[in-house]
């Protein structure tokens, strides 16, 4: 069976907004690709170099977000409409940008996040039966169109990533075909904007991946402050 082709959506209809202060780095990818590991490693290294760092994640790294995360990820929630799911994720992102990401960038910190807008575009825009353009409109509006200076996509075949979980949340329980569409969505975004993306094979050596990420982040640090 071939890999399903995701619906083509506007990866970047406009130029987007990039912070003038601080550095915004995002880790994206499918389930089990190592985003949490690599985002944590990057944050630890940056702190050791003296930079002010905010390590964060989506969904759920705000008071409001924690409640939204429970709704969208708990298997106990059961079936919800695709539109409802997208709006819940958008609400989490809006609160996250307004209360965590933008304030940190304004004070010159390096923000390292595990997931951001691209996850919504890939999971709800490519994975679900929604109009991808409408999903992007909602996501960009919710986040003031704020874009990461660098998005690291840790690419992994879904069958490998999903095999790492003994128990799965609502999204992880989706079909293999769904997760294949999600993967292709991430790759499509990266291909369309190579200046702001770094795609790495998530099955590579963890230390090698860390070094490649560091090399890509270093040029961004001129606008960031040290503690």
Helices and strands as residue ranges (DSSP letters): E 23-29, H 35-48, E 53-57, H 63-73, G 75-77, H 82-96, I 97-101, H 102-106, E 110-114, H 117-120, I 121-127, H 132-142, E 150-155, H 158-162, H 176-192, G 194-196, E 197-201, H 206-218, G 221-223
